[in-house]
Structure formats: C-alpha cells, structure tokens
Amino acid sequence: MAMKREVLRIGGYRQEYFISHTQELSEMADAVIDLDQYAVDAAFSATQAVH
C-alpha cells in the first residue's frame, strides 16, 4: 500500500481505484466502495428469468 501511495504522490494523482479480495488491504484503504448490497443470487435469478 505504501508503494501505491508513493506512485500517487509522484504522479500527482488524487486517487486510485483498486479491487482487493484481501481484508487486510481493504482495511488500509482510505475509502471502500462495498458492492455487497448489489449482489445477486445467481440461482435465484435463473429461476426468476424463466416465466
């Protein structure tokens, strides 16, 4: 994470979006966009698609 922050500083960037599946890295982030509320159960969706 320190290297990512240094790249942002040197490049003059304000922010970076990255995807992490690691809780430890997520906890180091300045902000988190949590998409769990948008998750769809694929099995449920498949049964609903057939009418």
C-alpha positions as YAML, in Angstrom:
chain: A
units: angstrom
residues:
- id: 1
  name: MET
  ca: [0.00, 0.00, 0.00]
- id: 2
  name: ALA
  ca: [2.92, 2.33, 0.71]
- id: 3
  name: MET
  ca: [4.15, 1.86, -2.86]
- id: 4
  name: LYS
  ca: [0.70, 2.69, -4.25]
- id: 5
  name: ARG
  ca: [0.60, 5.89, -2.20]
- id: 6
  name: GLU
  ca: [4.06, 6.87, -3.42]
- id: 7
  name: VAL
  ca: [3.05, 6.34, -7.06]
- id: 8
  name: LEU
  ca: [0.03, 8.60, -6.48]
- id: 9
  name: ARG
  ca: [2.24, 11.27, -4.89]
- id: 10
  name: ILE
  ca: [4.94, 11.20, -7.59]
- id: 11
  name: GLY
  ca: [2.41, 11.13, -10.41]
- id: 12
  name: GLY
  ca: [0.35, 13.94, -8.93]
- id: 13
  name: TYR
  ca: [-2.72, 11.73, -8.87]
- id: 14
  name: ARG
  ca: [-5.52, 12.36, -6.42]
- id: 15
  name: GLN
  ca: [-6.86, 8.82, -6.14]
- id: 16
  name: GLU
  ca: [-6.68, 5.29, -7.48]
- id: 17
  name: TYR
  ca: [-9.36, 2.64, -7.67]
- id: 18
  name: PHE
  ca: [-8.24, -0.89, -7.00]
- id: 19
  name: ILE
  ca: [-10.04, -4.14, -6.35]
- id: 20
  name: SER
  ca: [-8.98, -6.20, -3.37]
- id: 21
  name: HIS
  ca: [-10.22, -9.55, -2.20]
- id: 22
  name: THR
  ca: [-7.96, -9.29, 0.85]
- id: 23
  name: GLN
  ca: [-9.44, -7.95, 4.07]
- id: 24
  name: GLU
  ca: [-6.04, -6.64, 5.21]
- id: 25
  name: LEU
  ca: [-5.65, -4.41, 2.12]
- id: 26
  name: SER
  ca: [-9.26, -3.25, 2.30]
- id: 27
  name: GLU
  ca: [-8.64, -2.12, 5.88]
- id: 28
  name: MET
  ca: [-5.70, 0.04, 4.72]
- id: 29
  name: ALA
  ca: [-7.74, 1.85, 2.07]
- id: 30
  name: ASP
  ca: [-8.79, 5.46, 2.58]
- id: 31
  name: ALA
  ca: [-12.31, 4.58, 1.42]
- id: 32
  name: VAL
  ca: [-14.19, 1.43, 0.43]
- id: 33
  name: ILE
  ca: [-16.97, 1.01, -2.10]
- id: 34
  name: ASP
  ca: [-18.87, -2.02, -0.80]
- id: 35
  name: LEU
  ca: [-20.90, -3.71, -3.53]
- id: 36
  name: ASP
  ca: [-22.35, -6.48, -1.33]
- id: 37
  name: GLN
  ca: [-25.74, -4.76, -1.29]
- id: 38
  name: TYR
  ca: [-25.92, -5.19, -5.06]
- id: 39
  name: ALA
  ca: [-25.04, -8.89, -5.07]
- id: 40
  name: VAL
  ca: [-27.49, -11.20, -6.81]
- id: 41
  name: ASP
  ca: [-28.01, -14.86, -6.06]
- id: 42
  name: ALA
  ca: [-27.38, -16.45, -9.47]
- id: 43
  name: ALA
  ca: [-29.57, -19.48, -8.69]
- id: 44
  name: PHE
  ca: [-32.47, -17.26, -7.65]
- id: 45
  name: SER
  ca: [-32.05, -15.03, -10.72]
- id: 46
  name: ALA
  ca: [-32.05, -18.02, -13.07]
- id: 47
  name: THR
  ca: [-35.35, -19.32, -11.68]
- id: 48
  name: GLN
  ca: [-36.92, -15.86, -11.95]
- id: 49
  name: ALA
  ca: [-35.81, -15.43, -15.58]
- id: 50
  name: VAL
  ca: [-37.90, -18.39, -16.77]
- id: 51
  name: HIS
  ca: [-41.59, -17.48, -16.91]
...
